[in-house]
Every structure is written in C-alpha cells, then in structure tokens.
C-alpha cells in the first residue's frame, strides 16, 4: 500500500511540477507582456469574425505565426510576443495547408477579393483546395441599399440574381482585414527596403497585385534602360506569382468585373512607365480600365518591396502575354518613389 501511495504521489508531483514549469509559469509571464506598438484590441465585429473563424476550423489549415526562417519571409516579419496581446487564446496553428494569415490584412486588403475567395476559392485561385463557404452568402434579386453585390466571375455567378454577404461573411472579413503586423521599433522601416536598389525581397506575398490603371501618364521619369545584368525573367515571374497572380491571374487576364487585366492593358504597354510604376508603388482604388470601374483596393507595394523587385515585376508584366512595354530599371522605380503619391 505504501509503495502504491509512493508511486501515485511521486507521479502526481512530477506531473504538477511539469505543468507548473511548462504551462503555468510561462502563461503568467506571457500575460504580463504588453501589447506591441500599434497592436490594438479587436472591435466588436472583428471579435465576432474571430469566432466565425474558429467555428469554421480556419486554424486547421492556416497558421498565424511567422517564424524567423527564410521560407516564412513571404508572410511578414517574425512574430513577436506583443503581437498576441489581444489574441487569447492564440490561433497559432500547426498546419499550413493554406498560407499563413498573420499579415493577410496587409497582403490582401481587398474586400472584393476576400468575398470572392470565401464564396468560391477557385474563382481567384484555380488550384485552391479550400472548401467553399457559399453558405455565408445570400442570392437575392437585387442587393439592398448599402450592400454591394459580390462581383463574381461569370463561371461562378448564379444564373439569376446577385450574391451578397451575410453577417457571418461580413464579420469574418472584418477579422481577416484586422490581421496586420505593425512594424517593430527595432526592425527595418519596411521589409526588403534596406537595399532598395537591389536586395532580395523579404516582403509578404500579397494575394493582390498591381492593377493596370487607366490613369493618364504623368511626366516621364528618367529614361529606362535594360538592367545591367539583363532582365531576370525567372525572378520576375516568381515575384508576380507570389504578389500578383491571385488577382490578375497567371494569364494576366484578371477577373472580369473584379480585377482588371494586365494583358493588353494600355498603361502596361505605355512607352512612359510612370503610371505603371506609380500604381505598383502606391496602389489604386476605384480605377476605371477600358470603361469598367473596379472598386477593389490594390495595396501599395512601395512599403514592402524593394525598387529592384518592383522593377522585376513590372518588366515581367510589360513583356508577358503579348505585352510590349518598355522595360524599367530599379532607378526608374526610385525616381518615381521620390515623387511620392
């Protein structure tokens, strides 16, 4: 009997000690870490969206932790303890069947893209294996006042009526767009900008991209000349695929009614690359292309990509799908950047 008590008591003490050392004490320590600079509590609708995110098992396929590894640079800077001050319990996740969402509010700020993706992921990412969340939307004859219908591609749109988001979709969208990484005081001003003229990017892989605007070209920038080492087509394609293809598609044809085409786009083919560079650097919203107005917002890539990387993307767009735009250099991008918005 005494031996049984000794074994049971000893096991209990070992378990309690491990729980204290591995769970309780770290939890107390972490709870005392203040919120990082720029980290804010969720608003009521964002908190509601977080519950929708959890209820639908989004964390089974998406992480919210950026590791200090080279393969994670596409998702943002490495996560810090202060990032999770208002995210308890944390939704770190352990599987990446889909991309990390830590910084998705910056990488993909377009509400239109997010709604299309939720309704049917294949509409914007043809190879996606994510399930459709069409039940979060209603099909109505006419959208109510104040609610814009989701501009689905024809192949995915209902035969009759329009698609509008339900409360669940609106809340989930609010939560996804709240997922943003504020810059750390000790970090560089923006990932990938330490060597604007030619460093490899450490920027997030945005699932949005430069929209070819119908904006009138401004005064010419410094004359573009081919890069000294020649245009790196493989790099341009890789950057376009990571940052742009989700909206503009790999074939450059965009998503009709939602995201403008780059193929045959007059701005992309303009001999003066000013407007093209400006769009990639500073983003666009409410752009009209070939008579079609696109309401979806395109993020500015000037804060996340180096001049060299932006030049590579632009050169890829200007030389693909039959386009014949004049190539640009990192110096052209730097000149346009200096002009500001």
C-alpha positions, 0 to 999 in steps of 0.5 A: 500500500505504501509503495502504491501511495509512493508511486501515485504521489511521486507521479502526481508531483512530477506531473504538477511540477511539469505543468507548473514549469511548462504551462503555468509559469510561462502563461503568467509571464506571457500575460504580463507582456504588453501589447506591441506598438500599434497592436490594438484590441479587436472591435466588436465585429472583428471579435465576432469574425474571430469566432466565425473563424474558429467555428469554421476550423480556419486554424486547421489549415492556416497558421498565424505565426511567422517564424524567423526562417527564410521560407516564412519571409513571404508572410511578414516579419517574425512574430513577436510576443506583443503581437498576441496581446489581444489574441487569447487564446492564440490561433497559432496553428500547426498546419499550413495547408493554406498560407499563413494569415498573420499579415493577410490584412496587409497582403490582401486588403481587398474586400472584393477579393476576400468575398470572392475567395470565401464564396468560391476559392477557385474563382481567384485561385484555380488550384485552391483546395479550400472548401467553399463557404457559399453558405455565408452568402445570400442570392437575392434579386437585387442587393439592398441599399448599402450592400454591394453585390459580390462581383463574381466571375461569370463561371461562378455567378448564379444564373439569376440574381446577385450574391451578397454577404451575410453577417457571418461573411461580413464579420469574418472579413472584418477579422481577416482585414484586422490581421496586420503586423505593425512594424517593430521599433527595432526592425527595418522601416519596411521589409526588403527596403534596406537595399532598395536598389537591389536586395532580395525581397523579404516582403509578404506575398500579397494575394493582390497585385498591381492593377493596370490603371487607366490613369493618364501618364504623368511626366516621364521619369528618367529614361529606362534602360535594360538592367545591367545584368539583363532582365531576370525573367525567372525572378520576375515571374516568381515575384508576380506569382507570389504578389500578383497572380491571385488577382490578375491571374497567371494569364494576366487576364484578371477577373472580369468585373473584379480585377482588371487585366494586365494583358493588353492593358494600355498603361502596361504597354505605355512607352512612359512607365510612370503610371505603371510604376506609380500604381505598383508603388502606391496602389489604386482604388476605384480605377476605371480600365477600358470603361469598367470601374473596379472598386477593389483596393490594390495595396501599395507595394512601395512599403514592402518591396524593394525598387529592384523587385518592383522593377522585376515585376513590372518588366515581367508584366510589360513583356508577358502575354503579348505585352510590349512595354518598355522595360524599367530599371530599379532607378526608374522605380526610385525616381518615381518613389521620390515623387511620392503619391 
